[in-house]
Amino acid sequence: MRNINKKKNATYTLSTSEDPLWEQLDRYGPRGIRGEEVRMIDVPACVSDMRDIFDGEHAQAKVGETVEQRCRFVEDQERLTKTYQGEALRAYLAKRACDKTAKATLKRYMKEYTDHAPLPGQQRWLGRIQRLFAAVYAGAAQAIDYGVLPWGKKRTLTAIRACMADAMEKLIANSADDCERGRGSGQSDQSMLAEFNLRLDGATFVRLNRNRRKKKVSATRLTAADGVIRPTKPRKCEYLLFGRTMKAWYPEVSARQRLTKLLRSHRILKGGRRADTNTRQVLIAELGTKVPCYGLVRKRLKGFVTNVQ
């Protein structure tokens, strides 16, 4: 269900994220102008097997195995929040009203966000969305300074930046113009696969040890790498290509989408975290965060390229 309220040329949208907003609009006519997309941002949300947001490793044990148990868990959290935490908004406003430097602080935090969350591929038309996310971070960071929110600024920025990246990626894909659609259209499927195979051969993959407590990989090596090799079972491992690496190799959205679709059709690329994505969030302990990665089956890719040649 969605509630769209228009007042004084402003649009406010509430979405359950059950399906993309623009898919519904496309069914009833041409797509709206780009400015409307800015005001109605579709941020993809991770969902569990129970179709809710509790998708952690131990969610069933902590939250519940049935819908009724999970509903009771949410109601309990709401009751405990009101009892012990109070209303964060009121506490924030009380602090902010007495802060004479509040405006300057917000501007400083917004600049901090834009410095650490640049626009993808210098897509300037997304700058308006970037400022909206920057305002969200600035308010949260200021609330952390006031002691209202018990969070860390670094992780808060990382989480908000991930939401912005997901939203922008979908907007770029939806609004790809004729120029973007036309580029690279003359390259054959076999040529694209061969080129991708050559890039992988020259890529740097860091092997993660099974017992990583004894021998940790440095964060510097992982930051400079193109991906990781992660052990799954004894004598078995999986190749994970970082999402940023794929974007660097194929900066044009149309070319990247065509390649990933081709790789998926030949089962060279594993499924993403949802049916409509190709990447999944993988926790890299050495980096202290989850990283979007593509799961690859390199043996199948090399076998396919060899057969074609």
KEKE-3310 file (N, C-alpha, C; in steps of 0.2 Angstrom, whole numbers, plus 5000, padded with zeros to 4 digits):
npx = (5004:5002:5004:5001:5003:4999:5003:5004:5013:5022:5028:5024:5029:5025:5030:5029:5039:5036:5035:5043:5041:5040:5037:5023:5018:5022:5013:5002:5004:5015:5032:5035:5042:5059:5061:5051:5054:5065:5059:5051:5059:5064:5070:5078:5074:5081:5074:5068:5067:5054:5048:5050:5059:5069:5082:5094:5107:5104:5090:5078:5079:5080:5070:5058:5049:5037:5024:5016:5024:5034:5027:5023:5036:5039:5030:5033:5046:5042:5035:5045:5053:5046:5045:5058:5067:5060:5055:5064:5064:5058:5068:5079:5075:5073:5087:5092:5086:5092:5104:5115:5124:5119:5115:5126:5133:5126:5127:5141:5141:5134:5142:5153:5146:5144:5157:5161:5152:5152:5144:5138:5148:5149:5136:5127:5113:5109:5112:5103:5096:5107:5109:5098:5100:5111:5106:5099:5109:5116:5107:5106:5120:5121:5112:5118:5129:5122:5119:5108:5105:5112:5123:5136:5145:5153:5148:5135:5135:5140:5129:5119:5124:5124:5111:5108:5116:5109:5097:5100:5106:5095:5088:5096:5097:5083:5082:5090:5096:5095:5107:5115:5109:5113:5127:5140:5132:5135:5144:5147:5139:5148:5160:5159:5159:5172:5180:5177:5182:5195:5198:5195:5206:5216:5214:5214:5213:5209:5213:5203:5206:5201:5202:5201:5205:5217:5226:5224:5219:5225:5217:5221:5226:5214:5206:5213:5211:5202:5192:5187:5192:5183:5182:5170:5166:5175:5189:5183:5178:5172:5171:5171:5167:5170:5157:5161:5172:5166:5159:5169:5175:5165:5158:5146:5129:5120:5129:5134:5122:5118:5129:5129:5116:5119:5128:5121:5112:5120:5123:5134:5135:5130:5115:5108:5105:5091:5078:5078:5091:5109:5119:5125:5125:5140:5148:5163:5174:5187:5186:5176:5163:5148:5150:5145:5144:5148:5143:5153:5155:5169:5175:5165:5164:5176:5176:5165:5170:5181:5175:5168:5178)
npy = (4994:5011:5028:5043:5060:5076:5092:5109:5108:5099:5082:5068:5052:5037:5020:5003:4995:4983:4981:4988:5006:5013:5003:5001:5013:5013:5005:5012:5022:5034:5036:5047:5064:5067:5074:5071:5058:5061:5065:5055:5042:5026:5015:5000:4986:4974:4958:4944:4926:4925:4936:4948:4961:4955:4948:4942:4931:4923:4925:4918:4912:4922:4931:4924:4910:4910:4920:4925:4925:4934:4945:4948:4950:4962:4971:4970:4976:4989:4993:4992:5002:5014:5014:5014:5021:5033:5047:5050:5061:5072:5074:5077:5089:5097:5099:5104:5116:5124:5125:5136:5135:5126:5126:5128:5117:5107:5110:5107:5093:5089:5092:5083:5071:5071:5072:5059:5051:5051:5056:5043:5040:5053:5058:5071:5075:5068:5075:5082:5071:5066:5077:5076:5064:5067:5077:5068:5061:5071:5076:5064:5063:5074:5072:5061:5068:5075:5065:5058:5048:5032:5028:5025:5037:5034:5021:5024:5033:5025:5016:5024:5029:5017:5014:5025:5022:5011:5016:5026:5018:5011:5021:5026:5016:5015:5027:5028:5035:5037:5038:5031:5018:5015:5013:5002:4992:4985:4975:4958:4944:4934:4941:4950:4941:4935:4946:4950:4938:4940:4951:4946:4937:4946:4951:4955:4944:4941:4929:4923:4916:4901:4899:4913:4920:4917:4921:4935:4944:4959:4975:4984:4977:4971:4982:4987:4976:4967:4958:4944:4927:4915:4903:4890:4876:4862:4861:4868:4883:4900:4912:4930:4944:4961:4974:4987:4985:4979:4990:4999:4993:4992:5006:5011:5010:5003:4994:4986:4980:4973:4963:4957:4951:4942:4934:4929:4921:4911:4904:4908:4919:4920:4920:4936:4946:4948:4944:4954:4959:4958:4957:4953:4956:4955:4950:4957:4954:4959:4972:4977:4979:4976:4971:4974:4961:4951:4934:4922:4909:4903:4892:4888:4899:4900:4887:4890:4900:4894:4884:4892:4898)
npz = (5000:4997:5001:4994:4995:4989:4990:4989:4977:4982:4985:4994:4999:5005:5007:5006:5001:4995:4982:4968:4966:4954:4945:4946:4942:4928:4922:4920:4911:4903:4909:4923:4925:4927:4939:4947:4951:4959:4970:4974:4980:4978:4989:4990:5000:5011:5013:5023:5023:5028:5023:5030:5039:5047:5044:5049:5054:5065:5067:5067:5080:5089:5085:5081:5074:5068:5060:5070:5082:5078:5076:5089:5094:5088:5094:5107:5107:5103:5114:5124:5120:5121:5135:5140:5132:5128:5118:5104:5095:5102:5112:5104:5098:5109:5113:5101:5100:5109:5105:5098:5087:5079:5065:5058:5061:5056:5042:5041:5043:5033:5022:5025:5023:5009:5004:5007:5001:4986:4970:4959:4945:4942:4940:4938:4939:4950:4961:4969:4976:4983:4992:5000:5007:5013:5022:5030:5036:5042:5052:5060:5064:5072:5082:5088:5093:5103:5112:5110:5101:5102:5093:5081:5072:5060:5056:5054:5044:5034:5033:5028:5016:5009:5007:4999:4988:4983:4979:4970:4960:4955:4950:4940:4931:4927:4921:4910:4896:4877:4872:4882:4880:4868:4867:4866:4860:4849:4852:4853:4862:4865:4864:4874:4885:4884:4885:4899:4905:4903:4910:4923:4924:4926:4938:4955:4968:4985:4996:5009:5025:5032:5046:5053:5064:5069:5058:5051:5037:5030:5031:5022:5011:5007:5003:4992:4983:4970:4973:4983:4989:4996:5009:5009:5012:5017:5007:4997:4989:4986:4973:4975:4968:4970:4971:4968:4960:4948:4944:4941:4930:4921:4919:4913:4915:4906:4899:4910:4915:4904:4903:4916:4915:4905:4911:4921:4914:4909:4920:4926:4935:4951:4960:4967:4982:4982:4971:4960:4960:4957:4966:4982:5000:5008:5023:5027:5039:5042:5036:5043:5039:5029:5012:4995:4984:4969:4966:4959:4947:4942:4935:4926:4918:4912:4905:4896:4888:4882:4875:4866:4859)
capx = (5000:5006:5000:5004:4999:5002:5001:5008:5018:5027:5025:5027:5027:5026:5030:5030:5044:5034:5037:5046:5036:5039:5034:5016:5017:5023:5008:4996:5005:5022:5035:5035:5048:5065:5060:5046:5058:5069:5054:5049:5064:5063:5075:5076:5075:5082:5069:5070:5062:5047:5046:5050:5066:5073:5085:5100:5109:5100:5084:5073:5080:5079:5063:5053:5049:5031:5022:5013:5029:5037:5023:5024:5042:5039:5026:5037:5051:5039:5033:5051:5056:5043:5046:5065:5070:5057:5054:5070:5063:5057:5074:5083:5072:5075:5094:5094:5083:5096:5111:5116:5128:5116:5114:5133:5135:5122:5131:5147:5140:5131:5148:5156:5143:5145:5164:5162:5147:5151:5139:5141:5149:5147:5129:5125:5106:5107:5114:5097:5095:5113:5108:5093:5103:5116:5103:5097:5115:5118:5103:5108:5126:5120:5108:5123:5133:5118:5118:5101:5106:5118:5126:5143:5145:5155:5143:5129:5137:5140:5122:5115:5127:5122:5104:5108:5119:5104:5092:5103:5107:5089:5086:5101:5094:5077:5082:5095:5094:5096:5115:5118:5107:5116:5134:5142:5127:5138:5148:5143:5139:5154:5165:5158:5161:5179:5183:5176:5186:5202:5198:5196:5213:5221:5211:5218:5208:5213:5210:5202:5208:5195:5202:5204:5207:5224:5229:5220:5221:5225:5212:5224:5225:5207:5204:5216:5209:5196:5188:5190:5190:5180:5181:5163:5166:5182:5192:5178:5178:5168:5174:5167:5169:5167:5153:5164:5176:5162:5157:5175:5176:5159:5154:5140:5124:5118:5134:5134:5116:5118:5134:5126:5111:5122:5132:5116:5109:5124:5124:5141:5134:5125:5109:5109:5101:5084:5077:5079:5097:5114:5124:5123:5129:5144:5151:5170:5176:5193:5184:5171:5156:5146:5152:5141:5148:5145:5146:5155:5158:5174:5176:5160:5165:5182:5174:5161:5174:5185:5171:5166:5184)
capy = (5000:5018:5035:5049:5066:5081:5099:5115:5106:5094:5076:5064:5045:5031:5014:4997:4992:4976:4981:4995:5011:5015:4998:5002:5019:5012:5001:5016:5027:5035:5038:5054:5067:5065:5078:5067:5052:5063:5066:5048:5038:5019:5012:4993:4984:4967:4954:4938:4921:4926:4942:4954:4964:4952:4943:4940:4924:4920:4929:4914:4910:4928:4935:4919:4906:4911:4926:4927:4926:4940:4951:4949:4953:4969:4974:4970:4981:4995:4994:4993:5008:5019:5014:5015:5026:5039:5049:5053:5067:5077:5075:5080:5096:5101:5100:5108:5123:5128:5125:5142:5133:5120:5126:5127:5110:5103:5111:5103:5086:5087:5092:5077:5065:5072:5070:5052:5048:5055:5054:5038:5041:5060:5059:5077:5076:5065:5079:5083:5066:5066:5082:5073:5059:5071:5080:5063:5059:5077:5076:5059:5064:5079:5068:5057:5073:5077:5059:5056:5042:5028:5025:5028:5041:5030:5016:5028:5036:5019:5013:5029:5028:5010:5015:5030:5019:5006:5020:5029:5013:5009:5027:5027:5010:5017:5034:5027:5039:5034:5037:5025:5012:5013:5012:4995:4987:4981:4970:4952:4941:4930:4945:4952:4936:4934:4952:4949:4933:4943:4956:4942:4934:4951:4954:4953:4941:4940:4923:4923:4910:4898:4901:4920:4923:4916:4924:4940:4948:4967:4979:4988:4972:4970:4989:4987:4970:4967:4953:4939:4920:4914:4896:4888:4870:4859:4860:4871:4890:4904:4919:4935:4950:4967:4978:4993:4983:4979:4997:5002:4990:4994:5012:5013:5005:4998:4988:4982:4976:4968:4958:4953:4947:4937:4930:4925:4916:4905:4902:4910:4923:4917:4925:4941:4945:4948:4942:4959:4962:4953:4957:4952:4960:4950:4953:4956:4956:4964:4979:4980:4981:4972:4974:4971:4957:4946:4928:4920:4902:4904:4886:4888:4905:4897:4882:4892:4904:4890:4881:4897:4900)
capz = (5000:4996:5002:4990:4996:4985:4993:4987:4973:4985:4985:5000:4997:5010:5003:5010:4998:4993:4975:4966:4965:4947:4941:4946:4938:4921:4920:4918:4906:4902:4916:4925:4923:4932:4945:4951:4953:4965:4976:4976:4979:4979:4992:4991:5007:5012:5016:5025:5020:5031:5020:5034:5039:5051:5040:5052:5054:5071:5067:5070:5087:5093:5084:5081:5068:5065:5060:5076:5086:5075:5078:5097:5096:5086:5099:5113:5106:5103:5121:5128:5117:5124:5142:5143:5128:5127:5111:5102:5092:5107:5115:5099:5097:5115:5113:5095:5101:5113:5101:5093:5082:5076:5058:5055:5062:5051:5036:5041:5043:5026:5018:5027:5020:5002:5003:5008:4997:4980:4965:4955:4938:4941:4938:4942:4941:4956:4967:4974:4980:4987:4997:5004:5011:5017:5027:5035:5040:5047:5058:5064:5067:5077:5087:5091:5097:5109:5116:5109:5098:5104:5087:5079:5066:5054:5054:5052:5037:5029:5031:5024:5010:5006:5005:4993:4982:4980:4976:4964:4955:4951:4946:4934:4927:4925:4917:4905:4890:4871:4872:4886:4878:4861:4868:4867:4857:4843:4854:4853:4868:4866:4865:4881:4890:4883:4889:4906:4907:4903:4916:4929:4924:4928:4944:4962:4973:4992:4999:5016:5028:5036:5053:5052:5070:5069:5053:5048:5031:5032:5028:5016:5005:5004:5000:4985:4979:4966:4976:4988:4988:5003:5010:5011:5015:5017:5000:4993:4990:4981:4971:4976:4965:4973:4967:4965:4954:4942:4942:4938:4924:4916:4922:4910:4918:4901:4898:4916:4915:4899:4905:4922:4913:4901:4915:4924:4909:4908:4927:4928:4940:4956:4962:4972:4989:4980:4964:4956:4961:4956:4971:4989:5005:5012:5029:5027:5046:5042:5034:5048:5036:5023:5005:4989:4980:4964:4967:4952:4946:4937:4931:4921:4914:4908:4901:4891:4884:4879:4870:4860:4855)
cpx = (5004:5001:5004:5000:5002:4999:5006:5014:5023:5024:5028:5024:5029:5025:5032:5036:5043:5036:5039:5040:5034:5036:5026:5014:5017:5017:5002:4998:5013:5025:5035:5042:5053:5064:5056:5050:5063:5065:5051:5054:5063:5069:5074:5078:5076:5076:5071:5066:5055:5044:5045:5058:5071:5076:5092:5101:5105:5093:5078:5073:5078:5072:5057:5053:5042:5029:5019:5019:5033:5033:5023:5031:5043:5035:5029:5043:5048:5037:5039:5054:5053:5044:5053:5069:5067:5056:5060:5069:5062:5064:5079:5081:5074:5082:5095:5091:5088:5103:5111:5120:5125:5116:5121:5135:5132:5125:5137:5146:5138:5137:5152:5153:5145:5152:5165:5157:5147:5146:5142:5142:5148:5141:5126:5118:5104:5109:5109:5096:5101:5112:5103:5096:5108:5113:5101:5104:5117:5114:5105:5115:5125:5116:5113:5128:5129:5117:5111:5101:5112:5122:5133:5142:5147:5151:5137:5129:5137:5134:5118:5118:5125:5115:5104:5111:5113:5099:5094:5104:5101:5087:5090:5098:5088:5077:5087:5093:5096:5104:5117:5115:5110:5123:5135:5137:5130:5142:5144:5144:5146:5160:5165:5161:5169:5183:5182:5181:5193:5203:5199:5203:5218:5219:5215:5212:5212:5209:5209:5203:5201:5196:5205:5206:5214:5228:5224:5223:5220:5220:5214:5224:5218:5204:5206:5214:5203:5190:5191:5188:5189:5179:5173:5163:5174:5184:5187:5178:5173:5172:5169:5170:5166:5163:5156:5169:5172:5160:5163:5176:5171:5155:5148:5135:5122:5122:5134:5128:5116:5123:5131:5120:5113:5125:5127:5113:5113:5126:5131:5141:5129:5120:5111:5105:5094:5084:5078:5086:5102:5119:5121:5128:5133:5148:5159:5173:5182:5191:5179:5164:5154:5148:5147:5146:5144:5148:5147:5157:5163:5176:5171:5161:5171:5180:5169:5165:5178:5181:5169:5172:5186)
cpy = (5006:5023:5040:5055:5072:5088:5104:5112:5101:5088:5072:5057:5041:5025:5008:4993:4985:4975:4988:5000:5012:5009:4999:5008:5018:5008:5006:5022:5028:5037:5045:5057:5066:5068:5074:5061:5054:5064:5060:5043:5031:5016:5005:4991:4977:4964:4947:4933:4922:4933:4948:4956:4960:4946:4941:4933:4920:4923:4924:4912:4916:4931:4930:4916:4907:4918:4929:4929:4932:4946:4953:4952:4960:4973:4975:4976:4988:4998:4996:5000:5014:5020:5016:5020:5033:5041:5053:5060:5073:5079:5079:5088:5100:5103:5105:5116:5127:5128:5131:5140:5127:5120:5125:5120:5105:5103:5107:5096:5084:5087:5085:5071:5066:5070:5063:5048:5051:5052:5048:5040:5049:5062:5065:5078:5072:5069:5081:5078:5065:5071:5079:5068:5062:5074:5074:5061:5065:5077:5070:5060:5069:5076:5064:5062:5074:5071:5056:5049:5038:5025:5028:5031:5037:5025:5019:5030:5030:5016:5017:5029:5022:5011:5020:5027:5014:5011:5023:5024:5011:5015:5028:5022:5012:5023:5034:5030:5035:5033:5032:5019:5010:5011:5004:4990:4983:4976:4964:4949:4937:4935:4948:4947:4935:4940:4952:4944:4936:4948:4952:4939:4939:4954:4951:4950:4939:4934:4924:4916:4907:4899:4908:4923:4922:4920:4929:4943:4956:4970:4983:4984:4972:4977:4989:4981:4971:4962:4948:4932:4918:4906:4895:4881:4867:4858:4863:4879:4893:4910:4924:4941:4956:4971:4984:4991:4982:4986:5001:4999:4992:5000:5013:5007:5000:4992:4984:4978:4971:4962:4954:4948:4941:4932:4925:4919:4910:4902:4903:4915:4920:4923:4930:4940:4945:4946:4947:4962:4956:4953:4955:4955:4954:4953:4952:4959:4961:4971:4982:4982:4976:4975:4970:4967:4953:4939:4925:4912:4902:4898:4886:4893:4902:4892:4885:4896:4900:4886:4885:4898:4894)
cpz = (5000:4998:4999:4991:4993:4988:4992:4983:4976:4985:4990:4998:5003:5006:5007:5007:4996:4985:4973:4964:4958:4942:4940:4942:4930:4918:4917:4914:4906:4909:4917:4924:4929:4939:4950:4954:4959:4971:4979:4975:4982:4982:4993:4998:5007:5015:5018:5022:5023:5028:5025:5034:5043:5047:5042:5052:5060:5072:5070:5077:5091:5092:5083:5074:5065:5064:5066:5081:5084:5077:5085:5098:5094:5091:5105:5113:5106:5110:5125:5126:5121:5132:5144:5139:5128:5120:5109:5099:5097:5111:5111:5098:5103:5115:5107:5096:5105:5110:5096:5087:5078:5068:5055:5056:5057:5044:5035:5040:5036:5021:5019:5023:5012:5000:5003:5004:4990:4975:4961:4948:4937:4938:4941:4944:4947:4962:4972:4978:4985:4993:5002:5009:5015:5023:5033:5039:5045:5053:5063:5068:5073:5083:5091:5096:5104:5114:5115:5106:5100:5098:5086:5072:5059:5052:5051:5045:5032:5028:5027:5017:5006:5003:4999:4987:4979:4976:4970:4958:4951:4947:4939:4929:4923:4920:4912:4898:4883:4870:4875:4883:4871:4862:4869:4864:4852:4845:4855:4860:4870:4867:4872:4886:4890:4886:4896:4909:4908:4909:4923:4930:4927:4935:4950:4967:4979:4995:5007:5019:5032:5043:5053:5058:5071:5064:5049:5042:5032:5028:5022:5010:5002:5001:4993:4981:4975:4969:4981:4986:4995:5004:5012:5014:5014:5009:4995:4994:4985:4980:4972:4973:4968:4968:4964:4960:4948:4939:4938:4931:4919:4919:4919:4912:4913:4900:4904:4916:4910:4901:4911:4920:4909:4905:4919:4920:4908:4915:4929:4934:4945:4957:4967:4978:4988:4973:4959:4956:4959:4961:4978:4994:5009:5017:5028:5034:5046:5040:5039:5045:5031:5016:5000:4985:4975:4965:4960:4952:4940:4932:4925:4916:4909:4903:4895:4886:4880:4873:4864:4856:4851)
residu = (MET:ARG:ASN:ILE:ASN:LYS:LYS:LYS:ASN:ALA:THR:TYR:THR:LEU:SER:THR:SER:GLU:ASP:PRO:LEU:TRP:GLU:GLN:LEU:ASP:ARG:TYR:GLY:PRO:ARG:GLY:ILE:ARG:GLY:GLU:GLU:VAL:ARG:MET:ILE:ASP:VAL:PRO:ALA:CYS:VAL:SER:ASP:MET:ARG:ASP:ILE:PHE:ASP:GLY:GLU:HIS:ALA:GLN:ALA:LYS:VAL:GLY:GLU:THR:VAL:GLU:GLN:ARG:CYS:ARG:PHE:VAL:GLU:ASP:GLN:GLU:ARG:LEU:THR:LYS:THR:TYR:GLN:GLY:GLU:ALA:LEU:ARG:ALA:TYR:LEU:ALA:LYS:ARG:ALA:CYS:ASP:LYS:THR:ALA:LYS:ALA:THR:LEU:LYS:ARG:TYR:MET:LYS:GLU:TYR:THR:ASP:HIS:ALA:PRO:LEU:PRO:GLY:GLN:GLN:ARG:TRP:LEU:GLY:ARG:ILE:GLN:ARG:LEU:PHE:ALA:ALA:VAL:TYR:ALA:GLY:ALA:ALA:GLN:ALA:ILE:ASP:TYR:GLY:VAL:LEU:PRO:TRP:GLY:LYS:LYS:ARG:THR:LEU:THR:ALA:ILE:ARG:ALA:CYS:MET:ALA:ASP:ALA:MET:GLU:LYS:LEU:ILE:ALA:ASN:SER:ALA:ASP:ASP:CYS:GLU:ARG:GLY:ARG:GLY:SER:GLY:GLN:SER:ASP:GLN:SER:MET:LEU:ALA:GLU:PHE:ASN:LEU:ARG:LEU:ASP:GLY:ALA:THR:PHE:VAL:ARG:LEU:ASN:ARG:ASN:ARG:ARG:LYS:LYS:LYS:VAL:SER:ALA:THR:ARG:LEU:THR:ALA:ALA:ASP:GLY:VAL:ILE:ARG:PRO:THR:LYS:PRO:ARG:LYS:CYS:GLU:TYR:LEU:LEU:PHE:GLY:ARG:THR:MET:LYS:ALA:TRP:TYR:PRO:GLU:VAL:SER:ALA:ARG:GLN:ARG:LEU:THR:LYS:LEU:LEU:ARG:SER:HIS:ARG:ILE:LEU:LYS:GLY:GLY:ARG:ARG:ALA:ASP:THR:ASN:THR:ARG:GLN:VAL:LEU:ILE:ALA:GLU:LEU:GLY:THR:LYS:VAL:PRO:CYS:TYR:GLY:LEU:VAL:ARG:LYS:ARG:LEU:LYS:GLY:PHE:VAL:THR:ASN:VAL:GLN)
# end
